[in-house]
Amino acid sequence: MLTDKSPGLKNAVLNLPPNKKDKLLLKLVSMDFILLSQLKHQLLEDDSDLDERIGQIKQEIG
């Protein structure tokens, strides 16, 4: 991980004011589709969403 190679960068990011940190996070997330999907799953979905996705996949499979 990049922060392992650059602990100064990690500390600088952690010490950013919350509003700047939020903007940076949103910018980085918007650049990575996989990360965006993971965060959506972790932050916005619950068990009923998982059940719905399982049902959709079962229908697609046959």
HUJOLIN-V815561 format. One record per backbone hydrogen bond with DSSP energy under -0.5 kcal/mol. NH is the residue of the N-H (numbers start at 1). CO is the residue of the C=O. If there is no record, write none. Layout:
NH_CO ; NH_CO
This chain:
4_1 ; 5_1 ; 5_2 ; 6_2 ; 9_6 ; 10_6 ; 11_7 ; 12_8 ; 13_9 ; 14_10 ; 15_11 ; 16_13 ; 20_17 ; 21_17 ; 22_18 ; 23_19 ; 24_20 ; 25_21 ; 26_22 ; 27_23 ; 28_24 ; 29_25 ; 30_26 ; 31_27 ; 31_28 ; 32_29 ; 33_31 ; 36_32 ; 37_33 ; 38_34 ; 39_35 ; 40_36 ; 41_37 ; 42_38 ; 43_39 ; 44_40 ; 45_40 ; 45_41 ; 49_46 ; 50_46 ; 51_47 ; 52_48 ; 53_49 ; 54_50 ; 55_51 ; 56_52 ; 57_53 ; 58_54 ; 59_55 ; 60_56 ; 61_57 ; 62_58
